[in-house]
Amino acid sequence: MIITKLIAPCGMNCALCMAFQREKNHCSGCNLDNENKPKSCVRCIIVNCELRKQTASGFCYECSKFPCHRMKQLDKRYRTKYRMSMLENLEYIRLNGLKRFIGFESERWRCQNCGQLVSVHRTYCLHCGVDTSAYPV
């Protein structure tokens, strides 16, 4: 199950992150603090952005500089490596709301074999090992 706090300001669904799904040194997501959060997440330019923090929603899509250079870079990397777009995620949230986005994500990234959420960072389900590279996204 995905909760609203697991949707990062950049549009990343932290429930799909390898660091969140792993058992050892489990990360609690971008919006929550814990000692196991990767240093790259703690220092994240987007999470720490003062302009974004001034928005009512807390999401980048409300920023006057959206999409900024960092968001464009992140989106390109995730489109290329992980079959996901942060910019498309943010547009979906903007148009449909966070609740509908969470419902959409819960189905979109569900393993067709075991029913668990798959990691966007892997081409196989971390729970049952089935190949997810051919799943529609």
Secondary structure, DSSP 8 states (H G I E B T S, - for coil): ---GGGB-TTS-BGGGSHHHH-STT----TTS--TTS-HHHHT-TTTT-HHHHTSSS-SGGGSTT-S-HHHHHHHHHHHHHHS--HHHHHHHHHHH-HHHHHHHHHHHTB-TTT--B--TT-SB-TTT--B-TTS--
